[in-house]
Structure formats: C-alpha cells, structure tokens
Amino acid sequence: MSTLQDIAHEHLTADDTILQTHHSIYDDVAGTLILSKHKLLFLHEHGWLNKRYDVRLLVPYTYLKTIAVEASHRLAFTTTDTSFHIITLDIKAKFIEDIINHCIETIRLKDQAKTITVLRKKR
C-alpha cells in the first residue's frame, strides 16, 4: 500500500524534495497540499481501509504566472493555461505564498547562475 509521501515522490524529480504538507481544499475536494522545491501538488485521499490517493493538481512553479492571497486562508493561482484556488485549513495563505515565492526565486537564481557559467565557458 502506497503512502501519501510515496505517491508524492513518484511525481518529483531526483533533485526535488518535499518541503511542507498542509490540509487544504482544491476544486471543492479536501486533501493534502504538498509544496516541494519545484512543484505544487494536491493529493486527494479516499478509502477507509484501503487508502488511495489521486493526484488532482501538479504544477511546476515555473508555470505559475501569479499567486495572490484573496483571504486569510484562500490563494488564487494563474498559470500559463488556467487559474485555480486553494483554501488552506491549517496555515495562513500568506505563508504558502511566501514559501512558493522563495522557491521560485531560488529556481530563478540557479538558472541565472547556469547561464553565467555557460557564458563564461564560451569565452
């Protein structure tokens, strides 16, 4: 039987790790919001004796266009293709926004460092 962590790790790359998990609601379904270094995942748990998990949302941070705190526990996201909302149940939305923005900035800085390294090698 797979655990929530096992299912989440199936969708992460080798250099990605889970940072936090939070009880949340996405698309009127309760589940677990998983924040990794590179992605946002939402898993819906169902079944009582035989627990199963459905991946309802999987968004790399690089696809996010905007993140907005609409209320103390409500976040609005816009991606390259769509928009959606997440309601957090155990943490304020502002903390989630801060974590994601920090991850996006870290990814951007790493990409910048790679570009600088490549440019230096071309000289």
C-alpha positions in Angstrom: 0.0 0.0 0.0 1.4 3.4 -1.0 1.5 6.3 1.4 0.9 9.9 0.6 4.6 10.5 0.7 5.2 7.6 -1.8 2.7 9.0 -4.2 4.2 12.5 -4.0 7.7 11.2 -4.5 6.6 9.5 -7.7 5.9 12.9 -9.2 9.2 14.6 -8.1 12.5 14.6 -9.9 15.7 13.4 -8.2 16.8 16.9 -7.2 13.3 17.8 -5.7 12.2 17.3 -2.1 9.0 17.8 -0.2 9.2 21.0 1.9 5.8 21.0 3.6 2.4 19.4 3.5 -0.9 21.1 4.5 -4.6 20.1 4.8 -6.3 22.1 2.1 -9.2 22.2 -0.3 -8.9 22.3 -4.1 -11.8 22.2 -6.5 -14.2 21.6 -3.6 -12.3 18.5 -2.6 -10.4 18.1 0.7 -6.9 16.7 0.5 -3.2 17.5 1.1 -1.3 20.4 -0.5 2.3 19.4 -1.0 5.0 22.0 -1.5 8.2 20.8 -2.9 11.3 22.7 -4.1 10.0 22.7 -7.7 6.3 21.8 -7.7 2.9 22.3 -6.1 0.9 19.1 -5.7 -2.5 18.4 -4.4 -3.4 14.8 -3.4 -6.9 13.6 -2.6 -7.1 10.7 -0.2 -10.1 8.4 -0.3 -11.0 5.0 1.0 -11.2 4.0 4.6 -9.4 0.6 4.9 -7.7 0.7 1.6 -6.4 4.2 1.2 -5.9 5.5 -2.3 -4.5 8.8 -3.5 -5.4 10.7 -6.6 -3.1 13.5 -7.9 -5.6 16.3 -8.5 -3.1 19.0 -9.2 0.6 19.1 -10.3 2.0 22.4 -11.2 5.8 23.2 -11.6 6.5 26.6 -10.1 7.9 27.7 -13.4 4.4 27.5 -14.9 2.9 29.9 -12.3 2.2 33.4 -13.6 0.6 34.9 -10.5 -0.1 34.0 -6.8 -2.5 36.1 -4.8 -3.8 35.9 -1.3 -7.5 36.6 -1.6 -8.4 35.9 2.1 -6.5 34.7 5.2 -6.8 31.1 4.0 -7.5 31.4 0.3 -5.0 31.6 -2.5 -5.6 32.3 -6.2 -3.1 31.0 -8.8 -2.8 31.8 -12.5 -0.7 29.5 -14.7 0.2 29.6 -18.4 -3.0 27.7 -19.1 -5.6 28.2 -16.4 -6.4 29.6 -13.0 -7.4 27.9 -9.7 -7.9 28.5 -6.0 -6.7 26.6 -2.9 -8.1 27.0 0.6 -5.7 26.2 3.3 -7.1 24.7 6.5 -4.1 24.6 8.8 -1.9 27.5 7.8 -2.4 31.1 6.6 -2.3 31.6 2.9 0.4 34.2 3.2 2.9 31.6 4.5 2.2 29.4 1.5 2.6 32.4 -0.9 6.0 33.2 0.8 7.3 29.7 0.5 6.3 29.4 -3.2 7.8 32.8 -4.0 11.0 31.8 -2.2 11.2 28.6 -4.3 10.6 30.5 -7.5 13.3 33.0 -6.6 15.7 30.1 -5.8 15.0 28.4 -9.2 15.5 31.8 -11.0 18.8 32.4 -9.3 20.0 28.8 -10.1 19.0 29.3 -13.7 20.8 32.6 -13.8 24.0 31.0 -12.3 23.8 28.3 -15.0 23.5 31.0 -17.7 26.5 32.9 -16.4 28.6 29.7 -16.2 27.7 28.8 -19.8 28.6 32.3 -21.0 32.0 32.2 -19.2 32.7 28.8 -20.9 32.0 30.3 -24.3 34.7 33.0 -24.0 
